[in-house]
Amino acid sequence: MPNEYPAIVIVGRPNVGKSTLFNRITGQRRAIVGDEPGITRDRLEMPAIYEGRRFDLIDTGGIVVSDAEYIPSQILKQAKVALQRAHCVIFLVDGRAEITAADRELADMLRKLGKPVTLAVNKIDTGRNEDLVHEFHSLGIADVYPVSAEHGTGIDLLLDHVTEDFPEEEKSPEERGIRVAIIGRPNAGKSTLLNALTGEERAIVSPVAGTTRDSIDEVVVHDGKRFVFIDTAGIRRKGKTKLMAEKLSVVMARRNIRMADVTIVVMDASEGVLALDATIAGYAHEGGRSVILCVNKWDLATDAQKAEFEEKIRFQLKFLEYAPVVFLSAKSGAGVKRLFPLIVKCSEAANQRVSTGELNRFVETLRFEDRKILYITQAGVRPPSFVLFTDKAGPLHFSHERYLVNQLRKRFGFTGTPVQIKIRGRAKKKDRKPLT
């Protein structure tokens, strides 16, 4: 009977942390872990799931390719059986040790398999070790990920890569919940906001910028609806991130934005709207995600002060004219509960579909100087995207596209979500291909 799920095989020489990684991914202590090399001899297999993608994870014994003694040769034999099944391979090495001849021999063997191989450099949990990762590129494996199997850092990014082509299990929106990524500059109050939304001290809160490095997921049920909040590390400009872990924080934060339904961009009212706020909000906009602009640390402001600050936001973040602005204090909790109905509204808008008939009745009222609209249809959601068929090829003038999007919002809502327009022009007679 064929295996139902794809298989990931963990390989490496003895005592590099394969069993610790196996336990970390499966969430169970099935593999024996110890300091003595060679504890795992037979291959160990367990089902696992990551982001709705199911797979079989296989742990192998420590491999020394050239060792002819009985036990090492039997371990290699068992590993080769597992590798034949593998859809992809995680080659684990010890980031604290020098690259050995055994590492190089194993890398050569894995490259000859013709299967996707990802190099995971283990025990990278301090800044002192982060600079050593680049040395492992000499093993000739393109995809290299620093991880700490013991502490769990870097594991999400590794799994996101190795499972990216695995099928996902479909869930109903009620089961899945609304995924909300909380993003922003370091020390803007993201972790404090997460605690206020969940009503728990779930995330570590500190006045020291950059406390959060890994993302944290927290499930909250509010008024019968399920929300999954993701607190991400503060995003710095890539040029400002010198440590590997902080560079990974940027990558992970952008990944969480892509996987979210709604993003909350947290800004610090005491510092105003900075260029980095625009950069971060731009990540969400470019990813097609709904956006809520959250002005934190300003719960005592008057309506006039809030109006003045919002005017500055609209001026400096012109591309987010569709994003609602909320003033609150994550620390005191003032205004936080208003986020829940707004998140629902933005999520529903991002998933909203308009019938083709209703759309075409709508565009009958629109007129453009340079072209005629023949037909319009909705092509997708998250974000809502529309295909406009006109009598001319080429994009609409930016002012006409902006007018069209504004009219779509006025008629159908689409609160908090970007709207995409694609143009399909009628081909001229001389450009039309003859029927064959």
Secondary structure, 3 states (H helix, E strand, C coil): CCCCCCEEEEECCCCCCHHHHHHHHHCCCCCCCCCCCCCCCCCEEEEEEECCEEEEEEECCCCCCCCCCHHHHHHHHHHHHHHHHCCEEEEEEECCCCCCHHHHHHHHHHHCCCCCEEEEEECCCCHHHHCCHHHHHHHCCCCEEECECCCCECHHHHHHHHCCCCCCCCCCHHHHCEEEEEEECCCCCHHHHHHHHHCCCCCCCCCCCCCCCCCEEEEEEECCEEEEEEECCCCCCHHHCCCHHHHHHHHHHHHHHHHCCEEEEEEECCCCCCHHHHHHHHHHHHCCCEEEEEEECCCCCCHHHHHHHHHHHHHHCHHHCCCCEEECCCCCCCCHHHHHHHHHHHHHHHCCCCCHHHHHHHHCCCCCCCCCEEEEEEEECCCCEEEEEECCCCCCCHHHHHHHHHHHHHHHCCCCCCCEEEEEECCCHHHCCCCC
